[in-house]
Amino acid sequence: MSLLQYMQLNKKDNKIQYIIAGLGNPGLEYENTRHNAGFSVLDTLAEELGTDISRMQFKGKTAAVEIDGVKCLLLKPATYMNNSGGSVVQAMNFYKIDIAHVIVVCDDISLEPGKLRIRRKGTHGGHNGLRSICELTGSDDFPRIKIGVGKKPHPDYDLAKWVLGKFSMEDREKMESSEKNACECIRLMVRGKTDEAMNKYNS
């Protein structure tokens, strides 16, 4: 069976209803960095679901899963953060998914480590991954889960160095807890319970 035939069969049988896109940068040098909080959440969710995100599709790593009866595509774009939208748009077009059914998980430097903020929509707020998705889809009308990674230690600190840096042991423990909470948010959101997720976890 060719890859195209597999993808067509996968499309027909699975009827993906949601795309869960966790943002980050591929490569060992970026593992466990602040900017890869979205990747970490999806890895945690995949572990909870007993799978891994390893199939290369749509310029990213993917896994077709069922979350509480809802068929979803887990997507970790391999395009690097600034070009995340290219991967997301390919998956959207293939499965004919509306932008409102794309849940994006990403880091947020305005929130303390371990804090979450769920939004139904909103601007990119300067986040390059969100910016790419907004620009390539022509919309900011998609839900997102922002994972706090902490602000720069002082205003003059280089932003790129900060987001590509790794957590302290104390903050890493907070992140592990927030990753599990973010997974619970995803479970609620795909079942149409975004308000419940916001009321329970918004910081």
C-alpha positions as a Markdown table, in Angstrom:
| # | Residue | x | y | z |
|---|---|---|---|---|
| 1 | Met | 0.0 | 0.0 | 0.0 |
| 2 | Ser | 1.4 | 3.4 | -1.0 |
| 3 | Leu | 1.6 | 6.3 | 1.5 |
| 4 | Leu | -1.1 | 8.1 | -0.5 |
| 5 | Gln | -3.4 | 5.1 | -0.3 |
| 6 | Tyr | -2.7 | 4.7 | 3.5 |
| 7 | Met | -3.5 | 8.4 | 4.1 |
| 8 | Gln | -6.7 | 8.2 | 2.1 |
| 9 | Leu | -7.8 | 5.1 | 4.1 |
| 10 | Asn | -6.8 | 6.8 | 7.3 |
| 11 | Lys | -8.8 | 9.8 | 6.3 |
| 12 | Lys | -11.9 | 7.8 | 5.5 |
| 13 | Asp | -11.9 | 5.5 | 8.5 |
| 14 | Asn | -10.8 | 7.8 | 11.3 |
| 15 | Lys | -12.9 | 10.9 | 10.5 |
| 16 | Ile | -10.6 | 13.2 | 12.5 |
| 17 | Gln | -12.7 | 15.8 | 14.4 |
| 18 | Tyr | -10.0 | 17.8 | 16.1 |
| 19 | Ile | -6.3 | 18.6 | 15.5 |
| 20 | Ile | -4.3 | 19.1 | 18.7 |
| 21 | Ala | -1.2 | 21.0 | 17.7 |
| 22 | Gly | 1.6 | 21.2 | 20.2 |
| 23 | Leu | 4.2 | 23.8 | 19.2 |
| 24 | Gly | 8.0 | 23.5 | 19.6 |
| 25 | Asn | 11.3 | 23.0 | 17.8 |
| 26 | Pro | 12.5 | 19.6 | 16.6 |
| 27 | Gly | 15.9 | 18.2 | 17.6 |
| 28 | Leu | 17.6 | 16.9 | 20.7 |
| 29 | Glu | 19.1 | 20.3 | 21.5 |
| 30 | Tyr | 15.6 | 21.7 | 22.0 |
| 31 | Glu | 14.2 | 19.0 | 24.2 |
| 32 | Asn | 12.8 | 20.2 | 27.5 |
| 33 | Thr | 13.3 | 23.9 | 26.7 |
| 34 | Arg | 10.7 | 26.5 | 27.5 |
| 35 | His | 9.7 | 27.0 | 23.9 |
| 36 | Asn | 8.9 | 23.2 | 23.6 |
| 37 | Ala | 6.2 | 23.2 | 26.3 |
| 38 | Gly | 3.6 | 22.4 | 23.6 |
| 39 | Phe | 5.6 | 19.3 | 22.5 |
| 40 | Ser | 5.9 | 18.2 | 26.1 |
| 41 | Val | 2.1 | 18.4 | 26.7 |
| 42 | Leu | 1.5 | 16.3 | 23.6 |
| 43 | Asp | 4.1 | 13.7 | 24.6 |
| 44 | Thr | 2.4 | 13.5 | 28.1 |
| 45 | Leu | -1.0 | 13.1 | 26.4 |
| 46 | Ala | 0.3 | 10.4 | 24.1 |
| 47 | Glu | 1.8 | 8.5 | 27.0 |
| 48 | Glu | -1.6 | 8.7 | 28.8 |
| 49 | Leu | -3.2 | 7.3 | 25.7 |
| 50 | Gly | -0.7 | 4.5 | 25.3 |
| 51 | Thr | 0.8 | 5.7 | 22.0 |
| 52 | Asp | 3.6 | 7.8 | 20.7 |
| 53 | Ile | 3.7 | 10.6 | 18.2 |
| 54 | Ser | 6.0 | 9.3 | 15.5 |
| 55 | Arg | 4.3 | 9.0 | 12.1 |
| 56 | Met | 5.7 | 11.7 | 9.8 |
| 57 | Gln | 2.8 | 13.5 | 8.0 |
| 58 | Phe | 2.0 | 17.1 | 7.2 |
| 59 | Lys | 5.5 | 18.3 | 7.9 |
| 60 | Gly | 5.3 | 17.0 | 11.4 |
| 61 | Lys | 5.1 | 14.1 | 13.7 |
| 62 | Thr | 1.6 | 12.8 | 14.2 |
| 63 | Ala | -0.6 | 10.2 | 15.9 |
| 64 | Ala | -4.3 | 9.5 | 15.3 |
| 65 | Val | -5.9 | 8.9 | 18.6 |
| 66 | Glu | -9.3 | 8.7 | 20.3 |
| 67 | Ile | -9.8 | 11.0 | 23.3 |
| 68 | Asp | -12.9 | 10.1 | 25.3 |
| 69 | Gly | -14.7 | 8.9 | 22.1 |
| 70 | Val | -13.5 | 11.9 | 19.9 |
| 71 | Lys | -11.1 | 11.1 | 17.1 |
| 72 | Cys | -8.2 | 13.5 | 17.1 |
| 73 | Leu | -4.9 | 14.0 | 15.3 |
| 74 | Leu | -2.0 | 14.9 | 17.6 |
| 75 | Leu | 0.5 | 17.0 | 15.6 |
| 76 | Lys | 4.0 | 18.2 | 16.5 |
| 77 | Pro | 5.1 | 20.4 | 13.6 |
| 78 | Ala | 8.7 | 19.7 | 12.6 |
| 79 | Thr | 9.0 | 23.0 | 10.7 |
| 80 | Tyr | 10.5 | 24.9 | 13.6 |
| 81 | Met | 8.4 | 27.3 | 15.7 |
| 82 | Asn | 8.3 | 30.2 | 13.3 |
| 83 | Asn | 6.8 | 28.1 | 10.5 |
| 84 | Ser | 4.3 | 26.1 | 12.6 |
| 85 | Gly | 1.4 | 27.2 | 10.4 |
| 86 | Gly | 2.6 | 25.3 | 7.3 |
| 87 | Ser | 2.2 | 22.0 | 9.1 |
| 88 | Val | -1.1 | 22.9 | 10.7 |
| 89 | Val | -2.6 | 24.1 | 7.4 |
| 90 | Gln | -1.6 | 20.9 | 5.6 |
| 91 | Ala | -3.4 | 18.7 | 8.2 |
| 92 | Met | -6.4 | 21.0 | 8.3 |
| 93 | Asn | -6.8 | 20.8 | 4.5 |
| 94 | Phe | -6.4 | 17.1 | 4.4 |
| 95 | Tyr | -9.0 | 16.4 | 7.0 |
| 96 | Lys | -11.2 | 19.4 | 6.1 |
| 97 | Ile | -11.0 | 20.6 | 9.7 |
| 98 | Asp | -12.5 | 24.0 | 10.6 |
| 99 | Ile | -10.1 | 26.4 | 12.4 |
| 100 | Ala | -12.4 | 26.3 | 15.5 |
| 101 | His | -11.5 | 22.6 | 15.8 |
| 102 | Val | -7.7 | 23.2 | 15.9 |
| 103 | Ile | -6.5 | 23.3 | 19.5 |
| 104 | Val | -3.0 | 24.8 | 19.8 |
| 105 | Val | -0.8 | 24.3 | 22.8 |
| 106 | Cys | 2.2 | 26.6 | 23.3 |
| 107 | Asp | 4.4 | 28.3 | 25.8 |
| 108 | Asp | 3.7 | 31.7 | 27.4 |
| 109 | Ile | 6.4 | 33.8 | 29.0 |
| 110 | Ser | 3.8 | 36.1 | 30.7 |
| 111 | Leu | 2.7 | 33.3 | 32.9 |
| 112 | Glu | 4.6 | 31.8 | 35.8 |
| 113 | Pro | 5.8 | 28.2 | 35.4 |
| 114 | Gly | 3.0 | 25.7 | 35.9 |
| 115 | Lys | 0.2 | 28.2 | 35.2 |
| 116 | Leu | -2.3 | 27.7 | 32.4 |
| 117 | Arg | -4.4 | 30.0 | 30.3 |
| 118 | Ile | -7.1 | 28.7 | 28.0 |
| 119 | Arg | -8.6 | 31.0 | 25.3 |
| 120 | Arg | -11.3 | 30.4 | 22.7 |
| 121 | Lys | -9.5 | 32.7 | 20.3 |
| 122 | Gly | -7.2 | 35.8 | 20.3 |
| 123 | Thr | -4.2 | 37.5 | 18.8 |
| 124 | His | -0.8 | 35.9 | 18.5 |
| 125 | Gly | 0.5 | 38.2 | 21.2 |
| 126 | Gly | 4.0 | 38.2 | 19.7 |
| 127 | His | 4.3 | 34.4 | 19.8 |
| 128 | Asn | 5.9 | 33.4 | 16.5 |
| 129 | Gly | 4.3 | 30.0 | 16.4 |
| 130 | Leu | 0.8 | 31.5 | 16.9 |
| 131 | Arg | 1.7 | 34.2 | 14.4 |
| 132 | Ser | 2.5 | 31.7 | 11.7 |
| 133 | Ile | -0.8 | 29.9 | 12.2 |
| 134 | Cys | -2.8 | 33.1 | 12.2 |
| 135 | Glu | -1.1 | 34.3 | 9.0 |
| 136 | Leu | -1.4 | 31.1 | 7.1 |
| 137 | Thr | -4.9 | 30.3 | 8.1 |
| 138 | Gly | -6.0 | 33.9 | 7.9 |
| 139 | Ser | -7.7 | 33.6 | 11.2 |
| 140 | Asp | -7.0 | 33.8 | 15.0 |
| 141 | Asp | -10.4 | 32.2 | 15.8 |
| 142 | Phe | -8.9 | 29.0 | 17.2 |
| 143 | Pro | -8.7 | 27.8 | 20.8 |
| 144 | Arg | -5.4 | 27.6 | 22.5 |
| 145 | Ile | -3.9 | 26.4 | 25.8 |
| 146 | Lys | -1.0 | 28.5 | 26.9 |
| 147 | Ile | 1.6 | 27.0 | 29.3 |
| 148 | Gly | 3.4 | 29.4 | 31.6 |
| 149 | Val | 7.2 | 29.1 | 31.4 |
| 150 | Gly | 8.1 | 32.2 | 33.3 |
| 151 | Lys | 9.2 | 35.7 | 32.3 |
| 152 | Lys | 12.8 | 36.8 | 31.6 |
| 153 | Pro | 14.9 | 37.4 | 34.7 |
| 154 | His | 15.4 | 41.0 | 33.7 |
| 155 | Pro | 14.1 | 43.2 | 30.8 |
| 156 | Asp | 17.5 | 43.2 | 29.0 |
| 157 | Tyr | 17.8 | 39.4 | 29.0 |
| 158 | Asp | 17.9 | 38.0 | 25.5 |
| 159 | Leu | 14.4 | 36.6 | 24.7 |
| 160 | Ala | 15.6 | 33.8 | 22.3 |
| 161 | Lys | 18.2 | 32.7 | 24.9 |
| 162 | Trp | 15.4 | 32.6 | 27.6 |
| 163 | Val | 12.8 | 30.6 | 25.6 |
| 164 | Leu | 15.5 | 28.2 | 24.3 |
| 165 | Gly | 16.8 | 27.6 | 27.8 |
| 166 | Lys | 15.9 | 24.8 | 30.1 |
| 167 | Phe | 13.9 | 24.8 | 33.4 |
| 168 | Ser | 15.4 | 24.7 | 36.8 |
| 169 | Met | 14.6 | 21.6 | 38.8 |
| 170 | Glu | 11.9 | 23.4 | 40.8 |
| 171 | Asp | 10.2 | 24.8 | 37.7 |
| 172 | Arg | 10.5 | 21.4 | 35.9 |
| 173 | Glu | 8.4 | 19.9 | 38.7 |
| 174 | Lys | 5.8 | 22.6 | 38.3 |
| 175 | Met | 5.7 | 22.0 | 34.5 |
| 176 | Glu | 5.1 | 18.3 | 35.0 |
| 177 | Ser | 2.0 | 19.1 | 37.0 |
| 178 | Ser | 0.8 | 21.7 | 34.4 |
| 179 | Glu | 1.3 | 19.3 | 31.5 |
| 180 | Lys | -1.1 | 16.9 | 33.1 |
| 181 | Asn | -3.6 | 19.7 | 33.7 |
| 182 | Ala | -3.2 | 20.7 | 30.1 |
| 183 | Cys | -4.0 | 17.2 | 29.0 |
| 184 | Glu | -7.2 | 17.3 | 31.1 |
| 185 | Cys | -8.1 | 20.6 | 29.4 |
| 186 | Ile | -7.7 | 19.0 | 26.0 |
| 187 | Arg | -10.0 | 16.1 | 27.1 |
| 188 | Leu | -12.6 | 18.7 | 28.2 |
| 189 | Met | -12.3 | 20.9 | 25.1 |
| 190 | Val | -12.7 | 18.1 | 22.5 |
| 191 | Arg | -16.0 | 17.2 | 24.3 |
| 192 | Gly | -17.2 | 20.7 | 24.0 |
| 193 | Lys | -16.5 | 21.7 | 27.6 |
| 194 | Thr | -14.1 | 24.6 | 27.0 |
| 195 | Asp | -15.9 | 26.8 | 29.6 |
| 196 | Glu | -15.3 | 24.0 | 32.2 |
| 197 | Ala | -11.7 | 23.9 | 31.3 |
| 198 | Met | -11.4 | 27.7 | 31.6 |
| 199 | Asn | -13.2 | 27.8 | 34.9 |
| 200 | Lys | -11.1 | 25.0 | 36.4 |
| 201 | Tyr | -7.6 | 25.9 | 35.1 |
| 202 | Asn | -7.3 | 29.5 | 33.9 |
| 203 | Ser | -4.8 | 31.5 | 35.9 |
